[in-house]
Amino acid sequence: MKNAKIAIIGGGNLGAAIAEGLIKSQFVAPQQITVTRRNVAALQPLETLGVNVTSDNQKAIQSSEVIIVALKPYNVKEVLEGLRQNFDPKRHIIISVVTGIFLKDLAAIVDHGVPIFRAMPNTAIAIQESVTCLCYQGASDAQVKYVTDLFDQLGISIAIDEKLMDAATVLGACGIAYALRFIRASTQGGIEIGFDAKTANLIAAQTVKGAAELLLKLGRHPEAEIDKVTTPKGCTIVGLNEMEHQGFSSSLIKGIGASYDKIVK
């Protein structure tokens, strides 16, 4: 499937980011991608890169083998039902990046036995640093490998049970906002102790990036790295303990739980 043509149905922020990431990674040539949107003028930056842009979903599907559905959740049923007869199980695979739409829902809409994937990336996909959780039904090993490779171009991908997809949304997608809020708070603290805003933000952001890379590249547990900088009677442990007294870990865990409760209701 290396030379498969890709149609992205829904050229909003996520759909456009996927196209840009695949081009930057050279996973496919721009000419192999077609992106659809009602307002085609909004896709002009992609068109400049060589991507095919159109408002005709049917045409995009018929000219492609891999169909990435990046619509709003409330549009999925209406749009895909109107395109049902265009899907060929011998030719197409469908990848949905739509929150809250289950594999069984997609299968019922398409109703053709087409291999279907659900993917939950996050907004870091725009810079090829997403974590994307995947589940699927009716796909061959080759198709699974292709989709895994596709999302590995945009960060890393992890195969999970579909029952965990809502949890993946919270931890991986909402988690971007949680991490950014931490950086914002660190920046505010940095300003309070003497830095200008730009410098404080740079230090805070790079520090978080470095901390994450320690875990990803070395496979360490967070506490193992924390122990390296918490010397007896030192300033780090005093700060950490004060944060915990104020409910730092507890509030984060409760926030994750609250987001999960919201998404499953």
Secondary structure, DSSP 8 states (H G I E B T S, - for coil): -TT--EEEE--SHHHHHHHHHHHHTTSS-GGGEEEE-SSGGGGHHHHHHT-EEES-HHHHHHT-SEEEE---HHHHHHHHHHHGGG--TTT-EEEE--TT--HHHHHHHH-S---EEEEE--GGGGGT-EEEEEEEES--HHHHHHHHHHHHTTEEEEE--GGGHHHHIIIIIIHHHHHHHHHHHHHHHHHHTT--HHHHHHHHHHHHHHHHHHHHHH---HHHHHHHH--TT-HHHHHHHHHHHTTHHHHHHHHHHHHHHHHH-
